[in-house]
Amino acid sequence: MPPMVILYLVLSFIVGILGRKTFLGFWGNFFFSLFFTPVPPMIYILLNRAFNKIFIKKTA
């Protein structure tokens, strides 16, 4: 396999791991990032986590 394909699969797997506690879960995030690209779902997941931490701290 070419190195770029392996990198793409690894990044998609990382997105799946990061998104396992979201609405889509591991498989939903994995396939979404596999079919489109790993970068936008990863950005969304990381921003969502940061927003939740800030919002939860302010309301708690």
Secondary structure, DSSP 8 states (H G I E B T S, - for coil): --HHHHHHHHHHHHHHHHTTTSSSHHHHHHHHHHHS-SHHHHHHHHHHHHHHHHHHHHH-
